[in-house]
Each structure stands twice: as structure tokens, then as C-alpha cells.
Amino acid sequence: MSNLPVIDKNWTLFLDRDGVINVEKKEEYILNWDEFQFLPGVLEALHMLNAAFGKIVIVTNQKCIGKGLLTVAGLNTIHNNMLNIIEENGGRINKIYFCPDLADDSPNRKPQPGMAFQAKNDFPDINFSKSIMIGNKLSDMAFAKNACMYSIFVATTNPETPFPHPLIDARFNDLIDAAKALTKA
């Protein structure tokens, strides 16, 4: 466990979605709201993180759109339902960025930092040196490093990922454990 940065409202939190906020379907996609299920502790964690961070954004690869399995409207329905429940529980997401591209080298597909730059374009006060990315895959950690952010790995779906690891600054079991550590709760 490395030293966590001391955060305040000048900090931005970047979150992956599948496997961090909701249950991830192995080798499949969440294609409708009925398949979406929050991971245990996530709503409490987002409530805690809401008080600590100035901005909270989600960055999610959604190849299912590029593959024609889900429409943007369908994704928006899932996200709107998710956001309503998060807000009802005292949490907040300022914006959701998604990459529908099929090409792994797309500039917006994690691990490339394109979605971080989209967020900075929308919120010019975002400072990547005062940003944290929480994800459950090494591609999320590489995204953080490519945008010069602090990286936190949650071992919800890939607990076999070694730590220490050059791409991972800190590691927790899940989002609620990370939230407790970041907010000193």
C-alpha cells in the first residue's frame, strides 16, 4: 500500500464503470437496465466520494455500441437510471464519457487518454496531477498513467493482478474500501 494523496475539492475522480460501479459480465456486455446491478457498497462509496472530490466522471469503454449490440439511446437509458439512483443515495457523477470504438488503438479507448482530454475540455479546471483513476483492469491503470493521474486498482474482477505493479499506485478490494481510505472514514 503506497501513500494516498491528500485530496480536496480541487481533485477530480475518474471512475471505470463495469467491475467498479456495477457487476461486470465476464466476456459480455450490460445491454439493458435489467442487467445492471450495483456492486455492494458502491452507493455508500459514491456518497462519501461526492463530499471529497470537486468533479467525479465515469470513463467507460463500450465496444457493444460499435458492435451494434446496444444503441447510444440504450446506453443513455442505462446511465440515466444509474445516475438517478446514485443521486438518490447522495452521490454525484458530473459526466459520463464512453468510447464505442472497436479499434483497440482508438485515441478515446482506454488505455489511451482521449476520454480524459474530453473531460478536461468540458471542465477546464481539471488538473490531471490532481486526479485519481479507479479501475479494475490494467488498461484503466495505463489510462491513468497516460494522463499523468494517480491510479487505484480495485480487485473486484481481477484479483490475480499482481501488486506492487508499475501501473498501480494503490490497491483495494473494491470501491467502498478505496472511498474509506481516500476520505479517511
Secondary structure, 3 states (H helix, E strand, C coil): CCCCCCCCCCCEEEECCECCCECCCCCCCCCCHHHCCECCCHHHHHHHHHHHCCEEEEEEECHHHHCCCCCHHHHHHHHHHHHHHHHHCCCCCCEEEEECCCCCCCCCCCCCCHHHHHHHHHCCCCCHHHEEEEECCHHHHHHHHHCCCEEEEECCCCCCCCCCECCECEEECCHHHHHHHHHCC
